[in-house]
Amino acid sequence: MNQKATLPEAAKGDLLEDLSALISINTSNPPGNELEAAEFVRERMVAAGAIGEIQEFSPGRANALCRIPFAVPEKGPRLIFNTHLDVVPSGEGQWKFPPFTPTVADRRIYGRGACDAKGSLAAMMAAARLTAGSGQHLKGEFILTAVAAEETGGLGTQAWLKNRSKDLQPSMAVVGEPTELQVLIGHKGVSRRRVWVRGRSAHSSNPSQGQNAIYPIARLALFIEDLNRALAQKSHPMLGPPIVSANLIRGGVKDNVIPDHCELHIDRRLVPGEETDQIDRELREWVRRMSAEDPSFRATIEISGMDKAPTMIPPEEPIVKALLESKYEVTGRKEPPQGFIAATDMTFLVNQGRIPTVIFGPGSLNQTHVVDEFVEIDQLETAVLVYARLISRILGA
């Protein structure tokens, strides 16, 4: 039963100090520039007894890879904590609290990345320090991967998976994302596409001499709206319905020129059972319909950003049971595993790395990618305790 575990005061101070330092390092993606943040993580983890290295997979884009080997690391279980260094740009909104000046107010810490996902990272680092200094007899190995470029396709996690050495094979993993301390066993996938249509320019006083590229894109936007209504009729029991949305449109050069080009950016959210090329099949159907009306019609479909497959692991996996029990021991709350409507690097750990993985962390998805992003300090501290309990449970087995 929950014994109202609390975080030592020194650990609370270190937690907020680390998170403040991470927020202060601008890792807006694009361009990312995660190297400085990766160096900070490596230095802090090495000071706690970890073996740390930097994996710079392209200029300025770097992962911090940190290991704490316990007894018989080559034979014991391996537990990996994974989360990301990069954040989305702060935008042009009016921030009450400057995005890269961490501010503590009302038991919250504000700043870009506080919730997504530097809060999870700081909590993971604190849990590793707490466990390493506890004197517990553990075996196996703890691995922290603080990765770059998660927000634009998961390049950092993929680089680590591609280049890891065989002796670092982890047996299970936790991805740190804002889940409000819910244990999540899967997430929706995402596919993003850009559709280009070419027309022919003309003076707007004589439009019949041209071919207006905006009109077919307008019809595509309506096709996407209808498709989303159809998708809403089928739903995954844990993740809800698949979704498609038209989110960005560009076209034309001047208000008195018939536009000779137009493009639409489309975001497709996938549920298990759907493939990342599902949107391509749907868009080809639209092209087929348009071509049937006008044989000269042409459109180009491009990948624009990322493909992440929907991912789900069985609730019976040992990592799920261990995390649920660890959470219960800290909070006293018994809650079933759930799913995540956003996409994460879990997809690469499960589908490429063959690593059973769950998602867990402080903060709410409602506070991600917004002005005055924040994370509740109480959730941060609870996350540290749950992460630490999980390390002890897995590596003490």
C-alpha positions in Angstrom: 0.0 0.0 0.0 1.1 3.6 -0.6 3.2 4.9 2.3 3.1 8.5 1.1 6.6 8.5 -0.2 8.1 11.9 -0.7 11.1 13.2 -2.5 14.1 14.3 -0.3 14.4 18.1 -0.3 17.9 18.0 -1.9 16.4 15.9 -4.7 13.6 18.4 -5.2 16.1 21.2 -5.6 18.2 19.3 -8.0 15.1 18.4 -10.1 14.1 22.0 -10.5 17.6 23.1 -11.1 18.1 20.6 -13.9 14.7 21.4 -15.5 15.4 25.1 -15.4 18.8 24.6 -17.0 17.3 22.5 -19.8 14.5 25.0 -20.5 17.1 27.8 -20.7 18.9 25.9 -23.5 16.9 26.8 -26.7 16.4 23.5 -28.6 13.6 24.7 -30.9 13.2 22.3 -33.8 13.8 23.5 -36.4 16.8 23.8 -36.3 17.2 21.8 -33.1 20.8 22.5 -32.0 20.5 19.9 -29.2 24.2 19.4 -28.7 24.5 21.8 -25.7 21.5 20.2 -24.0 23.0 16.7 -24.6 26.3 17.8 -23.1 24.5 19.1 -20.0 22.6 15.8 -19.6 25.8 13.8 -20.0 27.7 15.9 -17.5 25.0 15.7 -14.9 24.7 11.9 -15.3 28.4 11.3 -15.2 28.5 13.2 -11.9 25.9 10.7 -10.7 28.2 7.8 -11.6 27.0 7.1 -15.2 29.1 6.3 -18.2 28.1 9.0 -20.7 28.7 9.7 -24.3 27.5 12.1 -27.0 26.2 10.7 -30.3 26.3 13.6 -32.8 24.5 12.1 -35.8 24.6 15.3 -37.8 26.1 18.8 -37.1 24.6 20.1 -33.9 22.1 17.2 -33.7 23.1 15.1 -30.8 21.9 12.4 -28.4 23.1 12.0 -24.8 23.6 8.3 -24.1 24.2 7.4 -20.4 24.5 4.0 -18.7 24.7 3.0 -15.1 25.9 -0.6 -14.9 25.0 -2.4 -11.7 26.0 -6.0 -10.7 26.5 -8.4 -13.6 25.3 -5.9 -16.2 26.0 -8.3 -19.0 23.5 -10.9 -17.5 20.9 -8.8 -15.7 17.9 -7.0 -17.1 18.3 -3.7 -19.0 15.9 -0.8 -18.6 16.0 2.1 -21.0 14.5 5.5 -20.3 14.0 7.5 -23.5 12.8 11.1 -24.0 13.7 14.0 -26.2 15.8 17.2 -26.0 14.1 19.2 -28.8 11.1 21.4 -28.5 8.7 23.0 -30.9 9.3 26.7 -31.7 7.8 29.2 -29.2 6.0 31.0 -32.1 4.8 34.6 -32.1 2.2 34.3 -29.3 2.2 36.6 -26.3 4.0 34.7 -23.6 3.4 36.0 -20.0 6.4 34.0 -19.0 9.3 34.2 -21.5 9.7 30.8 -23.2 13.4 30.2 -22.4 13.5 31.9 -19.0 12.2 29.2 -16.6 9.7 30.7 -14.1 8.3 29.0 -11.0 4.8 30.2 -10.0 1.9 28.6 -8.2 3.7 25.2 -8.0 4.2 25.2 -11.7 7.4 25.7 -13.8 6.8 27.6 -17.0 8.9 27.5 -20.2 9.1 25.9 -23.6 9.7 22.2 -23.1 8.7 22.2 -19.4 5.9 19.7 -20.3 7.1 18.3 -23.6 9.3 16.7 -22.7 12.1 18.3 -20.6 10.1 17.7 -17.5 10.2 14.0 -18.1 13.9 14.2 -18.8 14.7 16.0 -15.6 12.5 13.5 -13.6 14.3 10.6 -15.3 17.7 12.1 -14.4 16.6 12.6 -10.8 15.3 9.1 -10.5 18.6 7.7 -11.8 20.6 9.7 -9.2 18.2 8.7 -6.5 18.6 5.0 -7.3 22.3 5.1 -7.9 22.9 6.6 -4.5 20.5 4.5 -2.6 22.8 1.6 -1.8 20.4 -0.9 -3.2 21.7 -4.2 -4.5 20.7 -4.0 -8.1 21.8 -6.0 -11.2 21.7 -5.3 -14.8 21.9 -1.9 -16.4 20.0 1.4 -16.5 20.2 3.3 -19.8 19.1 6.9 -20.4 18.8 8.1 -24.0 18.0 11.8 -24.3 17.5 12.2 -28.0 17.4 14.9 -30.6 14.9 15.5 -33.4 11.8 13.7 -31.9 9.5 16.5 -33.0 10.5 16.0 -36.7 10.4 12.3 -37.3 12.3 10.7 -34.4 15.7 10.9 -36.1 17.6 10.8 -32.8 16.0 7.5 -31.5 16.4 6.0 -34.9 20.1 7.0 -35.0 20.6 5.4 -31.6 18.9 2.2 -32.6 20.9 2.0 -35.8 24.3 2.5 -34.1 23.9 0.9 -30.7 26.3 -1.9 -29.9 24.9 -5.4 -29.1 25.9 -5.2 -25.5 23.4 -2.4 -25.0 20.4 -4.4 -25.9 17.8 -3.2 -23.4 15.0 -5.6 -22.4 12.3 -3.0 -21.8 11.8 0.7 -22.1 9.8 3.8 -20.9 9.3 6.8 -23.1 8.9 10.0 -21.2 6.1 12.1 -22.5 3.3 14.1 -20.8 0.7 11.5 -19.8 -0.5 13.0 -16.6 1.1 10.1 -14.8 -1.1 7.6 -16.7 0.5 4.4 -17.9 0.1 4.2 -21.7 0.7 1.1 -23.8 0.2 2.4 -27.3 -0.3 5.5 -29.4 -1.7 6.6 -32.7 0.5 6.8 -35.7 0.9 9.8 -38.0 1.5 10.4 -41.7 2.0 13.9 -43.1 1.6 14.6 -46.8 1.9 17.7 -49.1 -0.2 17.7 -52.3 0.9 20.0 -55.1 -1.3 21.0 -58.0 0.0 22.9 -61.0 -2.2 25.2 -63.1 -1.5 27.9 -65.7 -1.3 31.6 -64.9 -3.3 34.3 -66.7 -4.6 37.8 -66.1 -7.6 37.6 -63.7 -9.7 39.6 -66.2 -9.4 36.6 -68.6 -9.5 33.5 -66.4 -10.4 31.1 -69.2 -6.9 31.6 -70.6 -5.4 30.0 -67.4 -6.0 27.1 -65.2 -6.7 27.9 -61.6 -4.7 25.7 -59.2 -6.6 26.7 -56.1 -9.9 25.2 -57.2 -8.8 21.6 -57.1 -7.0 22.1 -53.8 -10.3 23.6 -52.4 -12.0 20.4 -53.6 -9.3 18.4 -51.9 -9.9 20.2 -48.6 -13.6 19.3 -48.9 -12.6 15.7 -49.7 -10.5 15.6 -46.6 -13.4 16.9 -44.5 -15.7 14.2 -45.8 -13.0 11.6 -45.3 -12.7 12.6 -41.7 -16.4 12.2 -41.1 -16.2 8.7 -42.6 -13.2 7.8 -40.4 -15.1 8.9 -37.3 -17.5 6.0 -37.8 -14.8 3.5 -36.9 -13.0 3.7 -33.6 -10.2 1.9 -31.7 -11.3 0.8 -28.2 -8.3 2.5 -26.6 -7.2 5.2 -29.1 -10.5 6.4 -30.5 -11.1 7.0 -34.3 -8.5 7.7 -36.9 -8.3 11.3 -38.0 -7.4 13.3 -41.0 -7.1 17.1 -41.3 -6.1 19.8 -43.8 -3.8 22.1 -41.9 -1.9 24.4 -44.2 -2.6 25.8 -47.7 -0.4 27.9 -49.9 -1.0 29.2 -53.4 -1.1 32.1 -55.9 1.2 35.0 -56.4 -1.0 38.1 -56.6 -4.6 39.0 -56.3 -5.0 39.8 -60.0 -3.2 36.7 -61.3 -4.9 33.3 -61.9 -2.8 31.0 -59.6 -0.6 28.5 -61.4 0.3 26.5 -58.2 -1.3 25.6 -54.9 -0.4 23.1 -52.2 -2.2 21.6 -49.2 -0.6 20.0 -46.1 -2.5 17.0 -44.6 -2.1 15.3 -41.3 -3.4 11.7 -40.9 -3.6 10.1 -37.5 -3.6 6.3 -37.6 -4.9 3.5 -35.3 -3.5 0.0 -35.1 -4.5 -2.0 -38.2 -3.7 1.0 -40.5 -0.5 1.4 -42.3 1.5 4.7 -42.8 0.7 4.7 -46.5 -3.1 4.6 -45.8 -3.3 8.3 -46.6 -1.5 7.7 -50.0 -4.3 5.3 -51.0 -6.9 7.8 -49.9 -5.3 10.6 -51.9 -4.8 8.5 -55.0 -8.6 7.9 -54.9 -9.1 11.6 -55.0 -6.7 12.0 -57.9 -8.5 9.2 -59.7 -11.8 11.1 -59.3 -10.3 14.4 -60.5 -8.6 12.7 -63.5 -11.9 11.1 -64.5 -13.4 14.6 -64.8 -10.3 16.1 -66.5 -7.8 13.8 -68.1 -5.2 16.6 -68.1 -5.3 16.9 -64.3 -2.1 16.2 -62.5 -1.1 16.3 -58.8 2.0 15.5 -56.9 1.9 13.8 -53.4 4.9 14.1 -51.2 5.8 13.0 -47.7 6.1 16.2 -45.6 7.7 15.6 -42.2 7.2 12.1 -40.8 5.7 8.7 -40.8 5.2 7.0 -37.5 3.3 3.8 -37.3 0.6 3.2 -34.8 1.9 1.1 -32.0 0.5 -1.0 -29.2 1.9 -3.6 -26.8 -0.1 -6.3 -24.9 -1.2 -5.2 -21.4 0.3 -8.4 -20.1 3.9 -7.3 -20.9 6.1 -7.4 -17.7 7.0 -3.7 -18.2 3.3 -2.7 -18.0 2.7 -4.7 -14.8 5.9 -3.3 -13.3 5.1 0.3 -14.0 1.5 0.0 -12.8 2.7 -1.6 -9.6 5.3 1.1 -9.1 2.8 3.8 -9.7 0.4 2.3 -7.2 3.1 2.0 -4.5 3.8 5.7 -4.9 0.4 7.2 -5.4 -2.1 4.6 -4.1 -4.0 4.8 -7.3 -4.9 1.7 -9.4 -5.8 2.7 -12.9 -5.8 0.6 -16.1 -3.3 1.2 -18.9 -4.5 3.6 -21.6 -3.5 4.8 -25.0 -1.9 8.1 -26.3 -3.6 10.1 -29.1 -0.2 11.6 -30.1 2.7 9.8 -31.8 6.0 9.2 -30.0 9.3 7.4 -30.4 7.8 4.3 -28.9 7.0 3.3 -32.4 10.7 3.0 -33.2 11.7 1.2 -30.0 8.9 -1.4 -30.5 8.9 -1.8 -34.3 12.6 -1.4 -35.0 14.2 -2.3 -31.7 11.8 -5.0 -30.7 11.8 -3.5 -27.2 8.6 -3.8 -25.1 7.9 -0.1 -24.3 5.4 2.0 -22.3 4.9 5.8 -22.2 4.8 7.6 -18.8 5.6 11.1 -17.6 4.5 14.3 -15.9 2.4 17.0 -17.5 -0.7 17.1 -19.7 -0.9 16.9 -23.5 -3.1 20.0 -23.3 0.0 22.0 -22.2 2.2 20.9 -25.1 2.9 23.2 -28.1 1.1 26.1 -26.4 1.9 29.6 -25.1 3.0 29.6 -21.4 3.6 25.9 -21.4 4.0 24.5 -17.9 4.3 21.4 -15.8 3.0 20.9 -12.3 5.8 20.5 -9.8 3.8 18.0 -7.8 3.6 15.8 -10.9 7.3 16.2 -11.5 8.1 15.0 -8.0 5.7 12.1 -8.2 7.2 11.0 -11.6 10.7 10.9 -10.0 9.4 8.5 -7.3 7.6 6.3 -9.8 10.6 6.2 -12.2 12.9 5.4 -9.3 10.6 2.6 -8.0 10.4 1.1 -11.4 14.2 1.0 -11.7 14.4 -0.7 -8.4 11.7 -3.2 -9.3 13.1 -4.1 -12.7 16.8 -4.2 -11.8 16.2 -5.6 -8.3 14.4 -8.6 -9.7 
